[in-house]
Amino acid sequence: MKIAIGADHAGFRLKERLVWSLESRDHEVEDLGTFSEDDVDYPEIAVAVAEVVKEDAATRGVLICGTGVGMAIAANKIAGIRAATCNDLYTARMARAHNNANILAVGSRVVGPQLAEEIARTFMATEWEEGRHKPRVKKIHDLE
């Protein structure tokens, strides 16, 4: 699976670890920055990742900031994006299975690196259940 990933300065170190972790599981990862711990405005990174996912140049995306919340809010401004802040395995699984989330947002100041790897692994491995959830996701889409 091709995955677009991006982080702000607070998420830089975790992003580096998740790139390695995802690539070691045979995912193709497109790293859209940031590339240091220098201050950067997270909405720019969120939009870059969201646009790649929206255009189907990547199947899914990962965004990392201090809480995951700011990145998710910014990414969700892009039509076709369903970004979910997931700081546990259950939320990651349900975001995919029930909401067909296409971008995972993680808080580097909320979860440790090992848990973040497990969250990303769960998010990537979980398929959308469709069924009773399909009309609800369509209603979300229709809001755009």
Residue, then its C-alpha position, 0 to 999 in steps of 0.5 A: m500500500k502507498i502511504a503519504i505521511g507528514a508531521d510538524h516539528a512536534g511529530f518529526r521524530l515519531k514520523e521518522r520512526l513510523v516511516w521506518s516501521l511502515e516501510s519495514r512492512d512493505h508499504e511504500v511511504e511518501d514523506l511530505g515533511t517536515f524534515s527537522e524539528d524546526d518550527v513549521d505550520y502544521p496546516e501546510i503539511a496536513v493539506a499536502v498529505a490530504e491532497v495526495v490521498k484525495e488524488d489517489a496518489a496514495t491509498r492512505g495518509v498519516l499525520i503527526c503533531g503534538t496531539g493529532v487534533g490540529m492535523a486532523i482538523a486541517a486535513n478534514k477541510i479537504a473534500g474527500i478526506r476523512a481524517a481521524t485522530c486515533n490514540d488507541l487501537y480500538t479507535a484506529r480499528m473503528a475509524r477504518a471499519h465504520n467510518n472509512a477514514n483515509i488519514l490517520a492522525v496521531g499525537s506524538r505527545v499523547v502516545g508512545p512510539q511503540l503504541a503509535e506503530e501499533i496504531a498505524r499497523t492496525f489502521m492500515a490493516t483494517e478494511w472498511e466494513e461498508g454495509r450499514h456504515k455505507p449510507r452514513v459515510k455517504k452522508i458525510h461525503d454529501l456535506e462537502 
